[in-house]
Amino acid sequence: MKRRFMEFMSGRYGADQLSRFTLAVSLILLVLNIFTNLRIIYLAALIVLAWCYFRMFSRNITKRSAENQKYLNMVWKSKVKFGKFKNRIVQSKDYHIYKCPSCGQKIRIPRGKGKICITCPKCRTEFEKKS
């Protein structure tokens, strides 16, 4: 039986990160459907599940790989944005972050120093801000 399944899957794409994600979304929608009992959620779960299996059993490996790569790039970009947001929140306790009015460079200034003159390290523009 295992050998037959291996023969069936040879030349097919199989599971990747995007198919695992779509499978998880489908399961979440099915659990949500148990509590809400809405046909639209059930239908959406079945469509997502069918797409997941279509991708796993597909023989067009290059197209499925490109889809997975787009998904991974999207996930990476969102992780980077969240990391920047988290870093800014952590730093907001000790620092003010200002943008240079001339070039837009972000400048980090320590809090509690009063009104100070800030010189942009990129364009050397001077401007005053309260820290």
Summary of the structure (lengths in Angstrom):
residues: 131
radius of gyration: 25.3
end to end distance: 70.5
largest distance: 76.3
contacts: 312
relative contact order: 0.09
helix: 60%
strand: 15%
